Amino acid sequence: MAQKKYTQTQQVIDTLRKCGGYATLGNLYHLVDTKSWATKTPNESIRRIVQKSDDIFRIQPGLWALEECRDEVMRKFDIQPTEQESVDKFNHSFYQGLIIEIGNMKHYSTYAPAQDQNHKFLEKPLKDICTTVHIPDFTFDNISI
């Protein structure tokens, strides 16, 4: 009996399952084991897979989920496809979280302002995904003329 080949698409799908049925592209870039992939651009391959696979759907830019988990994920985030309130949930805090994830991937110090630190990015407060909760000094303590 021939064994079925474990494809790149299947690896991405299995990673989404391990993440509860949904993940950001940043999470997928980090979590999918691409060592065995014969490509110099694994992130682009992951992005192509989530965009082209019938087993995966886009919730919001940069946020993907499994079709088999659609109802569960939509309930988790309380998303109703035609309600403006559902669209508004993915607003400023969501995009702040995406930017923080990009910064973290590039090994930058990431920060969210104090008034935003408890706002949720998916299921976590922004302060939990930032690398620092205090803005670094970027100027002199005082300036004299």
C-alpha positions as semicolon CSV with decimal commas, in nm:
position;residue;x (nm);y (nm);z (nm)
1;M;0,000;0,000;0,000
2;A;0,148;0,337;-0,103
3;Q;0,173;0,604;0,162
4;K;0,014;0,941;0,089
5;K;0,264;1,226;0,059
6;Y;0,252;1,486;0,338
7;T;0,214;1,806;0,135
8;Q;0,295;2,165;0,220
9;T;-0,077;2,242;0,212
10;Q;-0,144;1,964;0,462
11;Q;0,129;2,102;0,691
12;V;-0,036;2,446;0,688
13;I;-0,379;2,291;0,754
14;D;-0,242;2,084;1,043
15;T;-0,078;2,394;1,190
16;L;-0,408;2,582;1,170
17;R;-0,576;2,291;1,353
18;K;-0,313;2,307;1,629
19;C;-0,381;2,682;1,662
20;G;-0,752;2,626;1,723
21;G;-0,860;2,653;1,361
22;Y;-0,729;3,003;1,291
23;A;-0,398;3,193;1,281
24;T;-0,237;3,506;1,150
25;L;0,012;3,482;0,866
26;G;0,283;3,578;1,117
27;N;0,192;3,281;1,335
28;L;0,192;3,049;1,036
29;Y;0,532;3,178;0,921
30;H;0,665;3,101;1,268
31;L;0,489;2,771;1,339
32;V;0,486;2,579;1,010
33;D;0,797;2,360;0,988
34;T;0,933;2,449;0,644
35;K;1,280;2,292;0,685
36;S;1,199;2,010;0,444
37;W;1,043;2,239;0,183
38;A;1,251;2,276;-0,130
39;T;1,193;2,649;-0,158
40;K;1,394;2,960;-0,083
41;T;1,072;3,153;-0,010
42;P;0,866;2,949;0,239
43;N;0,666;3,250;0,361
44;E;0,548;3,319;0,007
45;S;0,453;2,952;-0,025
46;I;0,249;2,971;0,295
47;R;0,078;3,289;0,172
48;R;-0,004;3,120;-0,161
49;I;-0,143;2,814;0,017
50;V;-0,383;3,011;0,239
51;Q;-0,501;3,220;-0,055
52;K;-0,556;2,928;-0,296
53;S;-0,670;2,640;-0,074
54;D;-1,042;2,563;-0,068
55;D;-0,991;2,433;0,289
56;I;-0,890;2,778;0,420
57;F;-1,079;3,108;0,427
58;R;-0,982;3,467;0,505
59;I;-1,143;3,623;0,812
60;Q;-0,965;3,957;0,779
61;P;-0,641;4,070;0,612
62;G;-0,363;3,858;0,761
63;L;-0,604;3,632;0,953
64;W;-0,697;3,290;0,814
65;A;-0,908;2,996;0,933
66;L;-1,003;2,644;0,833
67;E;-1,334;2,595;0,652
68;E;-1,402;2,296;0,879
69;C;-1,385;2,536;1,178
70;R;-1,576;2,826;1,016
71;D;-1,879;2,817;1,248
72;E;-1,668;2,777;1,561
73;V;-1,426;3,058;1,466
74;M;-1,706;3,293;1,362
75;R;-1,878;3,227;1,696
76;K;-1,552;3,273;1,891
77;F;-1,506;3,622;1,747
78;D;-1,882;3,686;1,734
79;I;-1,869;3,765;1,362
80;Q;-2,191;3,798;1,166
81;P;-2,102;3,833;0,797
82;T;-2,348;4,114;0,723
83;E;-2,331;4,318;1,045
84;Q;-2,123;4,637;1,056
85;E;-2,051;4,577;1,426
86;S;-1,873;4,251;1,335
87;V;-1,659;4,436;1,081
88;D;-1,579;4,705;1,339
89;K;-1,433;4,446;1,578
90;F;-1,138;4,419;1,342
91;N;-1,042;4,781;1,374
92;H;-0,753;4,975;1,520
93;S;-0,651;4,713;1,779
94;F;-0,652;4,433;1,523
95;Y;-0,422;4,626;1,291
96;Q;-0,202;4,735;1,583
97;G;-0,163;4,367;1,667
98;L;-0,069;4,280;1,309
99;I;0,194;4,556;1,306
100;I;0,330;4,437;1,642
101;E;0,355;4,081;1,504
102;I;0,546;4,208;1,200
103;G;0,784;4,398;1,428
104;N;0,833;4,091;1,645
105;M;0,909;3,880;1,336
106;K;1,177;4,130;1,238
107;H;1,316;4,126;1,596
108;Y;1,228;4,491;1,661
109;S;1,124;4,626;2,000
110;T;0,747;4,653;1,986
111;Y;0,524;4,875;2,197
112;A;0,161;4,974;2,228
113;P;0,057;5,298;2,400
114;A;-0,063;5,263;2,760
115;Q;-0,424;5,343;2,665
116;D;-0,423;5,057;2,412
117;Q;-0,231;4,789;2,601
118;N;-0,544;4,615;2,731
119;H;-0,724;4,623;2,395
120;K;-0,754;4,276;2,244
121;F;-0,570;4,144;1,943
122;L;-0,767;3,830;1,870
123;E;-0,778;3,677;2,218
124;K;-0,475;3,843;2,380
125;P;-0,421;4,195;2,516
126;L;-0,176;4,394;2,303
127;K;0,062;4,420;2,600
128;D;0,104;4,041;2,592
129;I;0,241;4,041;2,237
130;C;0,462;4,352;2,270
131;T;0,826;4,315;2,363
132;T;0,812;4,618;2,594
133;V;0,537;4,799;2,784
134;H;0,739;5,118;2,836
135;I;0,827;5,347;2,550
136;P;1,206;5,378;2,522
137;D;1,370;5,717;2,571
138;F;1,433;5,871;2,232
139;T;1,554;6,217;2,325
140;F;1,735;6,411;2,597
141;D;1,577;6,453;2,943
142;N;1,577;6,828;2,891
143;I;1,691;7,067;2,626
144;S;1,853;7,396;2,710
145;I;1,906;7,681;2,470
